[in-house]
Amino acid sequence: MRKLRQESVRSAEIRVAPLLISPRFFCRVRGINESLSRALRRALAPLLDSEGALREDPRASDWREAVRAEAHVSARLPGTRPGQADTLEPDASPLAEVRPTV
């Protein structure tokens, strides 16, 4: 930002608050019930801070590996088509694209 301003480039900074992962957070994804949402949060627990937010940017963290390691959880994740499991791939996975409600 400082460099842009030094170059007289109009710019603005958007700060995004940490996203808290509550036990029901993943219920907003079609096909994920409260039980599965809680299991997902437990799988992610080692990656969360004391307030329940991811410690790292989810685009760069190893949250996918944490979910895949829990086979009983990852096998239950709904994919984009009926009968298909979630790939956890960016821009394709319903779980990877979950957003907070506003």
N, CA, C and O atoms as a GROMACS GRO file, in nm:
protein
  408
    1MET      N    1   0.083  -0.118   0.000
    1MET     CA    2   0.000   0.000   0.000
    1MET      C    3   0.088   0.125   0.000
    1MET      O    4   0.063   0.220  -0.074
    2ARG      N    5   0.189   0.124   0.081
    2ARG     CA    6   0.277   0.240   0.090
    2ARG      C    7   0.344   0.268  -0.044
    2ARG      O    8   0.352   0.382  -0.088
    3LYS      N    9   0.391   0.161  -0.109
    3LYS     CA   10   0.457   0.175  -0.239
    3LYS      C   11   0.360   0.230  -0.343
    3LYS      O   12   0.396   0.317  -0.422
    4LEU      N   13   0.238   0.180  -0.343
    4LEU     CA   14   0.137   0.231  -0.437
    4LEU      C   15   0.112   0.379  -0.414
    4LEU      O   16   0.105   0.457  -0.509
    5ARG      N   17   0.098   0.417  -0.290
    5ARG     CA   18   0.072   0.558  -0.260
    5ARG      C   19   0.191   0.646  -0.298
    5ARG      O   20   0.172   0.758  -0.344
    6GLN      N   21   0.311   0.596  -0.279
    6GLN     CA   22   0.430   0.670  -0.319
    6GLN      C   23   0.432   0.694  -0.470
    6GLN      O   24   0.485   0.795  -0.518
    7GLU      N   25   0.373   0.601  -0.543
    7GLU     CA   26   0.366   0.612  -0.689
    7GLU      C   27   0.238   0.684  -0.734
    7GLU      O   28   0.206   0.685  -0.853
    8SER      N   29   0.166   0.742  -0.640
    8SER     CA   30   0.040   0.813  -0.667
    8SER      C   31  -0.066   0.724  -0.730
    8SER      O   32  -0.148   0.771  -0.809
    9VAL      N   33  -0.065   0.597  -0.693
    9VAL     CA   34  -0.166   0.504  -0.741
    9VAL      C   35  -0.278   0.500  -0.637
    9VAL      O   36  -0.254   0.472  -0.519
   10ARG      N   37  -0.400   0.529  -0.682
   10ARG     CA   38  -0.513   0.523  -0.590
   10ARG      C   39  -0.530   0.378  -0.546
   10ARG      O   40  -0.530   0.286  -0.628
   11SER      N   41  -0.543   0.359  -0.418
   11SER     CA   42  -0.557   0.224  -0.366
   11SER      C   43  -0.636   0.228  -0.236
   11SER      O   44  -0.647   0.332  -0.170
   12ALA      N   45  -0.688   0.113  -0.202
   12ALA     CA   46  -0.762   0.100  -0.077
   12ALA      C   47  -0.732  -0.038  -0.020
   12ALA      O   48  -0.707  -0.134  -0.093
   13GLU      N   49  -0.735  -0.044   0.108
   13GLU     CA   50  -0.708  -0.171   0.176
   13GLU      C   51  -0.839  -0.223   0.235
   13GLU      O   52  -0.913  -0.150   0.300
   14ILE      N   53  -0.864  -0.348   0.211
   14ILE     CA   54  -0.981  -0.413   0.270
   14ILE      C   55  -0.930  -0.514   0.371
   14ILE      O   56  -0.861  -0.609   0.335
   15ARG      N   57  -0.963  -0.492   0.494
   15ARG     CA   58  -0.921  -0.585   0.598
   15ARG      C   59  -1.033  -0.684   0.624
   15ARG      O   60  -1.150  -0.646   0.638
   16VAL      N   61  -0.997  -0.809   0.630
   16VAL     CA   62  -1.096  -0.914   0.654
   16VAL      C   63  -1.070  -0.971   0.792
   16VAL      O   64  -0.959  -1.014   0.823
   17ALA      N   65  -1.173  -0.972   0.873
   17ALA     CA   66  -1.162  -1.025   1.009
   17ALA      C   67  -1.148  -1.177   1.003
   17ALA      O   68  -1.198  -1.241   0.910
   18PRO      N   69  -1.080  -1.235   1.101
   18PRO     CA   70  -1.070  -1.382   1.104
   18PRO      C   71  -1.209  -1.445   1.105
   18PRO      O   72  -1.302  -1.394   1.166
   19LEU      N   73  -1.219  -1.555   1.037
   19LEU     CA   74  -1.345  -1.627   1.027
   19LEU      C   75  -1.349  -1.736   1.134
   19LEU      O   76  -1.267  -1.828   1.133
   20LEU      N   77  -1.442  -1.723   1.226
   20LEU     CA   78  -1.453  -1.821   1.333
   20LEU      C   79  -1.525  -1.945   1.284
   20LEU      O   80  -1.631  -1.936   1.222
   21ILE      N   81  -1.468  -2.061   1.311
   21ILE     CA   82  -1.525  -2.189   1.269
   21ILE      C   83  -1.601  -2.247   1.388
   21ILE      O   84  -1.544  -2.314   1.473
   22SER      N   85  -1.730  -2.220   1.391
   22SER     CA   86  -1.814  -2.272   1.499
   22SER      C   87  -1.850  -2.417   1.469
   22SER      O   88  -1.830  -2.463   1.356
   23PRO      N   89  -1.902  -2.490   1.566
   23PRO     CA   90  -1.942  -2.629   1.540
   23PRO      C   91  -2.047  -2.642   1.430
   23PRO      O   92  -2.056  -2.747   1.366
   24ARG      N   93  -2.127  -2.538   1.406
   24ARG     CA   94  -2.230  -2.543   1.302
   24ARG      C   95  -2.188  -2.470   1.173
   24ARG      O   96  -2.268  -2.458   1.081
   25PHE      N   97  -2.065  -2.423   1.167
   25PHE     CA   98  -2.019  -2.342   1.054
   25PHE      C   99  -2.045  -2.408   0.919
   25PHE      O  100  -2.091  -2.342   0.826
   26PHE      N  101  -2.018  -2.536   0.907
   26PHE     CA  102  -2.027  -2.605   0.778
   26PHE      C  103  -2.170  -2.645   0.741
   26PHE      O  104  -2.193  -2.698   0.632
   27CYS      N  105  -2.266  -2.622   0.831
   27CYS     CA  106  -2.406  -2.654   0.800
   27CYS      C  107  -2.458  -2.570   0.684
   27CYS      O  108  -2.560  -2.605   0.625
   28ARG      N  109  -2.391  -2.462   0.651
   28ARG     CA  110  -2.436  -2.378   0.540
   28ARG      C  111  -2.404  -2.442   0.404
   28ARG      O  112  -2.448  -2.391   0.301
   29VAL      N  113  -2.329  -2.552   0.403
   29VAL     CA  114  -2.300  -2.626   0.280
   29VAL      C  115  -2.410  -2.730   0.261
   29VAL      O  116  -2.437  -2.809   0.351
   30ARG      N  117  -2.471  -2.730   0.145
   30ARG     CA  118  -2.578  -2.827   0.117
   30ARG      C  119  -2.526  -2.968   0.135
   30ARG      O  120  -2.423  -3.006   0.080
   31GLY      N  121  -2.599  -3.047   0.212
   31GLY     CA  122  -2.562  -3.186   0.235
   31GLY      C  123  -2.480  -3.210   0.361
   31GLY      O  124  -2.449  -3.324   0.394
   32ILE      N  125  -2.445  -3.102   0.432
   32ILE     CA  126  -2.370  -3.119   0.557
   32ILE      C  127  -2.462  -3.087   0.674
   32ILE      O  128  -2.510  -2.974   0.688
   33ASN      N  129  -2.485  -3.189   0.757
   33ASN     CA  130  -2.571  -3.170   0.873
   33ASN      C  131  -2.487  -3.130   0.995
   33ASN      O  132  -2.364  -3.120   0.986
   34GLU      N  133  -2.553  -3.108   1.106
   34GLU     CA  134  -2.481  -3.061   1.226
   34GLU      C  135  -2.377  -3.162   1.274
   34GLU      O  136  -2.268  -3.123   1.316
   35SER      N  137  -2.409  -3.289   1.269
   35SER     CA  138  -2.315  -3.392   1.312
   35SER      C  139  -2.187  -3.390   1.228
   35SER      O  140  -2.076  -3.397   1.282
   36LEU      N  141  -2.202  -3.380   1.097
   36LEU     CA  142  -2.085  -3.376   1.009
   36LEU      C  143  -2.010  -3.245   1.026
   36LEU      O  144  -1.886  -3.244   1.022
   37SER      N  145  -2.080  -3.135   1.046
   37SER     CA  146  -2.015  -3.006   1.068
   37SER      C  147  -1.928  -3.011   1.194
   37SER      O  148  -1.816  -2.960   1.195
   38ARG      N  149  -1.981  -3.071   1.299
   38ARG     CA  150  -1.903  -3.084   1.424
   38ARG      C  151  -1.780  -3.172   1.402
   38ARG      O  152  -1.672  -3.144   1.454
   39ALA      N  153  -1.797  -3.279   1.326
   39ALA     CA  154  -1.683  -3.367   1.296
   39ALA      C  155  -1.576  -3.294   1.216
   39ALA      O  156  -1.456  -3.313   1.238
   40LEU      N  157  -1.618  -3.211   1.122
   40LEU     CA  158  -1.523  -3.131   1.044
   40LEU      C  159  -1.447  -3.035   1.135
   40LEU      O  160  -1.325  -3.020   1.122
   41ARG      N  161  -1.518  -2.971   1.226
   41ARG     CA  162  -1.451  -2.878   1.316
   41ARG      C  163  -1.349  -2.951   1.403
   41ARG      O  164  -1.240  -2.900   1.428
   42ARG      N  165  -1.385  -3.071   1.449
   42ARG     CA  166  -1.289  -3.150   1.529
   42ARG      C  167  -1.166  -3.185   1.445
   42ARG      O  168  -1.054  -3.182   1.496
   43ALA      N  169  -1.186  -3.217   1.318
   43ALA     CA  170  -1.072  -3.250   1.231
   43ALA      C  171  -0.982  -3.128   1.212
   43ALA      O  172  -0.860  -3.142   1.198
   44LEU      N  173  -1.040  -3.010   1.214
   44LEU     CA  174  -0.963  -2.887   1.194
   44LEU      C  175  -0.908  -2.829   1.324
   44LEU      O  176  -0.828  -2.735   1.321
   45ALA      N  177  -0.948  -2.884   1.437
   45ALA     CA  178  -0.911  -2.828   1.567
   45ALA      C  179  -0.761  -2.797   1.582
   45ALA      O  180  -0.727  -2.692   1.637
   46PRO      N  181  -0.670  -2.884   1.535
   46PRO     CA  182  -0.528  -2.850   1.550
   46PRO      C  183  -0.485  -2.726   1.471
   46PRO      O  184  -0.379  -2.670   1.497
   47LEU      N  185  -0.565  -2.684   1.377
   47LEU     CA  186  -0.531  -2.568   1.293
   47LEU      C  187  -0.598  -2.440   1.340
   47LEU      O  188  -0.576  -2.333   1.281
   48LEU      N  189  -0.681  -2.450   1.446
   48LEU     CA  190  -0.756  -2.334   1.494
   48LEU      C  191  -0.688  -2.270   1.614
   48LEU      O  192  -0.621  -2.338   1.693
   49ASP      N  193  -0.705  -2.139   1.627
   49ASP     CA  194  -0.652  -2.072   1.745
   49ASP      C  195  -0.750  -2.088   1.861
   49ASP      O  196  -0.850  -2.158   1.849
   50SER      N  197  -0.721  -2.025   1.972
   50SER     CA  198  -0.803  -2.042   2.092
   50SER      C  199  -0.945  -1.987   2.076
   50SER      O  200  -1.034  -2.024   2.152
   51GLU      N  201  -0.967  -1.900   1.977
   51GLU     CA  202  -1.100  -1.845   1.954
   51GLU      C  203  -1.177  -1.922   1.847
   51GLU      O  204  -1.295  -1.895   1.824
   52GLY      N  205  -1.111  -2.018   1.782
   52GLY     CA  206  -1.179  -2.098   1.680
   52GLY      C  207  -1.159  -2.050   1.538
   52GLY      O  208  -1.232  -2.093   1.449
   53ALA      N  209  -1.061  -1.963   1.514
   53ALA     CA  210  -1.030  -1.916   1.379
   53ALA      C  211  -0.910  -1.991   1.324
   53ALA      O  212  -0.820  -2.030   1.400
   54LEU      N  213  -0.908  -2.013   1.194
   54LEU     CA  214  -0.791  -2.076   1.132
   54LEU      C  215  -0.669  -1.989   1.157
   54LEU      O  216  -0.675  -1.867   1.142
   55ARG      N  217  -0.558  -2.050   1.195
   55ARG     CA  218  -0.435  -1.976   1.222
   55ARG      C  219  -0.369  -1.925   1.095
   55ARG      O  220  -0.295  -1.826   1.098
   56GLU      N  221  -0.396  -1.992   0.983
   56GLU     CA  222  -0.334  -1.953   0.856
   56GLU      C  223  -0.443  -1.928   0.751
   56GLU      O  224  -0.556  -1.973   0.765
   57ASP      N  225  -0.405  -1.857   0.649
   57ASP     CA  226  -0.494  -1.834   0.535
   57ASP      C  227  -0.534  -1.970   0.479
   57ASP      O  228  -0.447  -2.050   0.448
   58PRO      N  229  -0.664  -1.997   0.464
   58PRO     CA  230  -0.706  -2.129   0.417
   58PRO      C  231  -0.656  -2.162   0.276
   58PRO      O  232  -0.649  -2.279   0.239
   59ARG      N  233  -0.620  -2.060   0.199
   59ARG     CA  234  -0.566  -2.087   0.065
   59ARG      C  235  -0.426  -2.145   0.072
   59ARG      O  236  -0.379  -2.205  -0.025
   60ALA      N  237  -0.358  -2.127   0.186
   60ALA     CA  238  -0.221  -2.174   0.198
   60ALA      C  239  -0.201  -2.277   0.310
   60ALA      O  240  -0.092  -2.333   0.323
   61SER      N  241  -0.303  -2.302   0.390
   61SER     CA  242  -0.287  -2.394   0.502
   61SER      C  243  -0.310  -2.539   0.457
   61SER      O  244  -0.349  -2.565   0.344
   62ASP      N  245  -0.285  -2.630   0.548
   62ASP     CA  246  -0.303  -2.772   0.516
   62ASP      C  247  -0.435  -2.827   0.570
   62ASP      O  248  -0.442  -2.942   0.613
   63TRP      N  249  -0.540  -2.744   0.568
   63TRP     CA  250  -0.669  -2.788   0.619
   63TRP      C  251  -0.723  -2.907   0.540
   63TRP      O  252  -0.790  -2.993   0.595
   64ARG      N  253  -0.694  -2.911   0.411
   64ARG     CA  254  -0.744  -3.022   0.329
   64ARG      C  255  -0.686  -3.155   0.376
   64ARG      O  256  -0.757  -3.255   0.383
   65GLU      N  257  -0.559  -3.155   0.409
   65GLU     CA  258  -0.496  -3.277   0.458
   65GLU      C  259  -0.555  -3.319   0.592
   65GLU      O  260  -0.572  -3.438   0.618
   66ALA      N  261  -0.586  -3.222   0.675
   66ALA     CA  262  -0.648  -3.253   0.805
   66ALA      C  263  -0.783  -3.319   0.786
   66ALA      O  264  -0.818  -3.413   0.858
   67VAL      N  265  -0.860  -3.272   0.688
   67VAL     CA  266  -0.992  -3.330   0.661
   67VAL      C  267  -0.976  -3.468   0.596
   67VAL      O  268  -1.046  -3.562   0.634
   68ARG      N  269  -0.886  -3.480   0.500
   68ARG     CA  270  -0.865  -3.609   0.433
   68ARG      C  271  -0.816  -3.715   0.531
   68ARG      O  272  -0.848  -3.833   0.515
   69ALA      N  273  -0.739  -3.675   0.631
   69ALA     CA  274  -0.686  -3.770   0.728
   69ALA      C  275  -0.796  -3.834   0.812
   69ALA      O  276  -0.778  -3.944   0.866
   70GLU      N  277  -0.908  -3.767   0.821
   70GLU     CA  278  -1.023  -3.820   0.895
   70GLU      C  279  -1.114  -3.891   0.794
   70GLU      O  280  -1.212  -3.833   0.749
   71ALA      N  281  -1.081  -4.013   0.759
   71ALA     CA  282  -1.154  -4.085   0.654
   71ALA      C  283  -1.303  -4.094   0.683
   71ALA      O  284  -1.385  -4.084   0.591
   72HIS      N  285  -1.339  -4.112   0.810
   72HIS     CA  286  -1.481  -4.121   0.844
   72HIS      C  287  -1.554  -3.989   0.819
   72HIS      O  288  -1.676  -3.986   0.806
   73VAL      N  289  -1.478  -3.879   0.812
   73VAL     CA  290  -1.537  -3.748   0.782
   73VAL      C  291  -1.534  -3.724   0.632
   73VAL      O  292  -1.636  -3.692   0.572
   74SER      N  293  -1.417  -3.738   0.570
   74SER     CA  294  -1.404  -3.705   0.428
   74SER      C  295  -1.492  -3.791   0.339
   74SER      O  296  -1.538  -3.745   0.234
   75ALA      N  297  -1.517  -3.916   0.378
   75ALA     CA  298  -1.602  -4.004   0.298
   75ALA      C  299  -1.747  -3.958   0.298
   75ALA      O  300  -1.824  -3.995   0.208
   76ARG      N  301  -1.786  -3.880   0.397
   76ARG     CA  302  -1.925  -3.834   0.408
   76ARG      C  303  -1.950  -3.699   0.342
   76ARG      O  304  -2.064  -3.652   0.340
   77LEU      N  305  -1.847  -3.634   0.290
   77LEU     CA  306  -1.862  -3.501   0.233
   77LEU      C  307  -1.931  -3.506   0.098
   77LEU      O  308  -1.888  -3.580   0.010
   78PRO      N  309  -2.037  -3.428   0.080
   78PRO     CA  310  -2.108  -3.429  -0.047
   78PRO      C  311  -2.028  -3.357  -0.155
   78PRO      O  312  -1.965  -3.255  -0.130
   79GLY      N  313  -2.032  -3.412  -0.275
   79GLY     CA  314  -1.968  -3.349  -0.390
   79GLY      C  315  -2.064  -3.258  -0.463
   79GLY      O  316  -2.172  -3.226  -0.413
   80THR      N  317  -2.025  -3.218  -0.582
   80THR     CA  318  -2.109  -3.128  -0.660
   80THR      C  319  -2.222  -3.202  -0.731
   80THR      O  320  -2.319  -3.141  -0.774
   81ARG      N  321  -2.208  -3.335  -0.744
   81ARG     CA  322  -2.314  -3.416  -0.806
   81ARG      C  323  -2.352  -3.528  -0.711
   81ARG      O  324  -2.269  -3.573  -0.632
   82PRO      N  325  -2.477  -3.574  -0.717
   82PRO     CA  326  -2.520  -3.684  -0.630
   82PRO      C  327  -2.430  -3.806  -0.646
   82PRO      O  328  -2.395  -3.844  -0.757
   83GLY      N  329  -2.394  -3.866  -0.535
   83GLY     CA  330  -2.311  -3.986  -0.536
   83GLY      C  331  -2.162  -3.958  -0.552
   83GLY      O  332  -2.082  -4.051  -0.549
   84GLN      N  333  -2.126  -3.835  -0.570
   84GLN     CA  334  -1.986  -3.798  -0.587
   84GLN      C  335  -1.933  -3.740  -0.455
   84GLN      O  336  -2.002  -3.661  -0.390
   85ALA      N  337  -1.813  -3.779  -0.416
   85ALA     CA  338  -1.753  -3.725  -0.295
   85ALA      C  339  -1.686  -3.591  -0.325
   85ALA      O  340  -1.647  -3.563  -0.438
   86ASP      N  341  -1.675  -3.510  -0.223
   86ASP     CA  342  -1.610  -3.379  -0.237
   86ASP      C  343  -1.461  -3.399  -0.262
   86ASP      O  344  -1.395  -3.476  -0.192
   87THR      N  345  -1.408  -3.330  -0.361
   87THR     CA  346  -1.266  -3.340  -0.397
   87THR      C  347  -1.178  -3.250  -0.311
   87THR      O  348  -1.057  -3.269  -0.305
   88LEU      N  349  -1.238  -3.153  -0.244
   88LEU     CA  350  -1.170  -3.052  -0.164
   88LEU      C  351  -1.080  -2.962  -0.248
   88LEU      O  352  -0.994  -2.892  -0.195
   89GLU      N  353  -1.100  -2.963  -0.380
   89GLU     CA  354  -1.020  -2.881  -0.470
   89GLU      C  355  -1.071  -2.737  -0.472
   89GLU      O  356  -1.191  -2.713  -0.472
   90PRO      N  357  -0.976  -2.640  -0.472
   90PRO     CA  358  -1.017  -2.499  -0.479
   90PRO      C  359  -1.104  -2.472  -0.602
   90PRO      O  360  -1.082  -2.530  -0.708
   91ASP      N  361  -1.200  -2.386  -0.588
   91ASP     CA  362  -1.293  -2.344  -0.692
   91ASP      C  363  -1.386  -2.454  -0.743
   91ASP      O  364  -1.464  -2.431  -0.835
   92ALA      N  365  -1.379  -2.573  -0.685
   92ALA     CA  366  -1.467  -2.682  -0.728
   92ALA      C  367  -1.538  -2.747  -0.610
   92ALA      O  368  -1.650  -2.795  -0.625
   93SER      N  369  -1.476  -2.748  -0.497
   93SER     CA  370  -1.529  -2.815  -0.378
   93SER      C  371  -1.633  -2.730  -0.307
   93SER      O  372  -1.607  -2.613  -0.277
   94PRO      N  373  -1.751  -2.785  -0.278
   94PRO     CA  374  -1.848  -2.710  -0.198
   94PRO      C  375  -1.792  -2.671  -0.061
   94PRO      O  376  -1.820  -2.562  -0.012
   95LEU      N  377  -1.713  -2.758  -0.002
   95LEU     CA  378  -1.656  -2.729   0.129
   95LEU      C  379  -1.549  -2.620   0.120
   95LEU      O  380  -1.543  -2.531   0.204
   96ALA      N  381  -1.464  -2.628   0.018
   96ALA     CA  382  -1.357  -2.529   0.002
   96ALA      C  383  -1.411  -2.390  -0.028
   96ALA      O  384  -1.344  -2.290  -0.004
   97GLU      N  385  -1.532  -2.384  -0.081
   97GLU     CA  386  -1.589  -2.255  -0.120
   97GLU      C  387  -1.690  -2.202  -0.019
   97GLU      O  388  -1.756  -2.101  -0.046
   98VAL      N  389  -1.704  -2.267   0.095
   98VAL     CA  390  -1.801  -2.219   0.194
   98VAL      C  391  -1.764  -2.077   0.238
   98VAL      O  392  -1.647  -2.048   0.262
   99ARG      N  393  -1.864  -1.992   0.246
   99ARG     CA  394  -1.845  -1.853   0.284
   99ARG      C  395  -1.934  -1.821   0.404
   99ARG      O  396  -2.037  -1.884   0.425
  100PRO      N  397  -1.892  -1.723   0.481
  100PRO     CA  398  -1.976  -1.683   0.593
  100PRO      C  399  -2.104  -1.618   0.544
  100PRO      O  400  -2.108  -1.561   0.435
  101THR      N  401  -2.207  -1.627   0.624
  101THR     CA  402  -2.329  -1.555   0.590
  101THR      C  403  -2.312  -1.411   0.632
  101THR      O  404  -2.244  -1.381   0.730
  102VAL      N  405  -2.374  -1.325   0.559
  102VAL     CA  406  -2.361  -1.181   0.593
  102VAL      C  407  -2.494  -1.122   0.632
  102VAL      O  408  -2.502  -1.004   0.663
   0.00000   0.00000   0.00000
